């Protein structure tokens, strides 16, 4: 009986999150402006949305980064199906690896054309998991400057040593223990890498003793109450707040240039 109640609570949390997603979709079909050659010369920021996989989710993120003065190309890569059929985007590992290979190809093309320009890969929720698969898919010798995972739906025991060499400077993982979606949701439905567990977007990446993992290139940032004033209350959708993108995410994108 206790297990049934737990399962029902998990399902309700995921359902409430789904409603939140649908409410966000009512804001309209946002498309980020096309990137220019001048912006590409300054650098490139690739944004991967959540399992809904569409650009509208990151409208405020895009605006926040621009408000912060980022002059690089900002490209939102839609990678999945619409919100009402988004579950396959979480569970279809074969398709997600195909998507990751395509994004890796885009990164390789940019890197070949502009080897010195800063290149940042940012993944939100399911897109955080896809970002990890993309790093796995990069050919040897191809690197992003940094990868940033935000509320990432990737297992918390994932072996980050597999992808750290693909990051020239750092892999940043932003997590929140207030985020019930990447706690209950991934325990119920599984992570992008198909593990039914707490995700790194909830607990951070952890070692065999469940302590926060430490690596030279790995930076882990937990939710802080200071973010409340920026619209991020610790829940799953808080990272989409425009002020949070401007004040927290933007400095992470440019800090190591």
N, C-alpha and C positions, 0 to 999 in steps of 0.2 A: 504493500500500500504506500509506503514511504517513497519507494522508487517511482511509482506511478505519479504521485504528487510532484516529485522532482521533475519528471519528464513533462508533465503538464505545465509546470512553471517555466521550464526551458522553452517549450513551444509557444507559450504566451509571450515571453520576452522577444522571441524571434518574430512573432506575428506583429507585436507592437512596433518593432524595428521596421518591418515591411510596410506598415502603415505610414511610418515616418518617411520612408523612401518615396511612397506614392504621393504624399503631401509635398515633398520637395519637387517631384516631377511636375507638379502643377505650376511651378514657377516659369515654365516655358521651355522651349527647345533651344537652349543656349548653344552656340557654336563659337569657339574661340576664334578671334581674327586670324587670318592667314599670316604665317610668319614671313618675314622679309629677309633678303640677303644680308642686310645690315645687322639685323638681330642675330642671324645665324653666325655672323662673324664675331659677335660678342660672346657667344656661347649658346647652349641649348638646355632647356629644362623639359624633360619628358614626364608627363603626369599620367598615371594609370588609375582610373576610377575604381570603385568597388565592383561587386559582382553584377551590378546593373550594367556596368561597362559602357556608360554613355557620358558625353561631355557635360550635360546639364548639371550633373552632380557637383562639378568643380567650378561652377561659375564664380562663386564668391572667392574660391581659392585663387583663381586666375586674377580676379580684380585686386585681391589683397597683395599678391606678388607684384603687380604693376604699381599699386599704390606705394609699395616699399621702394620703388625706383629700379627694379630689376629690368635691365634693357636687353636681356638675352631673348632668344626665341623661346616661347612657351608653347609646347605642343601637347594637347590632350589627345591621347590615343584611345578611341573607343574600341573595346575589345570583346564585347559580349552582346547578348540579346537584350530586349527591352525588359523593364522591371517585372512584368507579370510572368515572365518565363526565365528568371535569372538563376534559379537553383542549379540548372545544368552548368552554369559558369563556375560554380563552386566545386562540383563533384566530378566533372569530366576532365580527368588528368591528361588523357591523350590529346584532347582538343586544346587544353591549356598549354601543353608543351609545344604544339604547333604554333599557337599564338605567340608564345615566348620566343620561338625561333624567328618569327617574322619581325618582332620588335628588336631582337638581337641583330638581325640583318640591317635594320634601320640605324641602329647605333654604330655598327661597323662601317656603314656607308658614310655617316657623318664624321666619324673619327678619321677615316681615310682622307676625307676632303679637308678637314680642319683639325689636324692632330694636336695643336696647341690650345684650342679653344676649350673652355670649361664645359663639361657635360655632366648633368645631374639626372638621375633616374629616381622618381618619387612615386611610390605606390600606396594607395589608400585601401585599407580593409582587404578585400579579395585582390585588389590591385597590388597590395603589398606582397601577397603570396606570389602573384604573377611576376612581380619585379624580381623575386628570388629565382624563379624558374628562368627568367630572362638572363640573369647573371650566370646561371648554370650553362645557358645555351651560347654564351659568347665564345668565340674562337679564342684559343690561347694567344695571348699577346694583345687582345683587345680589352680595354678597360674603360669604365666610366670614372670620372673624378670621384664621385660619391654617389651612394644610393641611400635613399631615405625611406624607411618603412613607417607608416603611420597607421596604428590600429591594425597591423598586418595579420591576415588570416593564414599564418604559417605556424607550424608546431613549435612550441617553446623549447623543445629539445633538438630542433633542427641543427645539423652540423654546419655552422657558419664558416668553418674553415674551408669548406668547399667553394665558397664564393668570395671570401675576403680578398684573394689575389686578383679578382676582377674589379676591385675598387682601388684606384690609385691612392686615394687619401683616406676614405672612411666609409663604413657602413653605419648609418644612424638608425636606431630603432626607438620609436616613440610609442610608449605603452601606457595603459591606464587600468588600474584595478577597480575602477568604477564602471568599466565598460562590460556590461553583462552580455552583449552580443558576441564578442570574441571570447567570452568565458563559456557561457551556457550554449551559445550558438555553435561554436566549433566542437564542443564536447558532444553535442547532439548530432550534428551533421558532418563534422570533419573539417579539416583545414584544406587549403589548396593542395598541399602535398599529401593529402589523403590520410591524415592521422586524426583519430578522434581524441582530442586532448584540448587542454587549455592552450590558447595561442600565445605567441610571442607579443601580440598586440595587447594582451591582458597582463601577463606576468613579466614580460621581457624574456630574452633568451636566457635559459638557465643551464647549469651544469648538472652532473649526475647526482649532486646533493641538493638540487633545486635552489641553489644559490645563484644570484645574478651572475651570468657569465662575463668573464673579463678576457678581452683580447686587445692587442695593440691598436688594431684598426677599427674596433667595434666601440661605438659610443651609444649608451642606452640612457634614454631620458624618460623618466616617469612623470605622469601627470602631477601638476602642482596646483594648489588652490589659487595661486596668483593668476592662473589662466581664466578663472571665472570672469574676471573683468573684461576678458577678450572674447567672451561668448562660449568658452569651452568649459563645461561643467563636469567633464570626466566621462560622459557617455559617448556612445559610438559616433554620433553625428557632430560632436563638438569640434572636431578637427576640421570641419568644413566651414567654420566661421571666418568671415573675411578679416576681421581684426586679428584673429589668431594667426592666419596665414601671413599677414603683414608684419606682425611683431615677433613671431616665433619661427615660422617656417622660412621666411625670406632670409633672415641672417644665417640659417643653416645652409641655404643654397649658395650664398656668396662668401661665407666666412673664411674659406680656405683658398680663395683665388690668389 
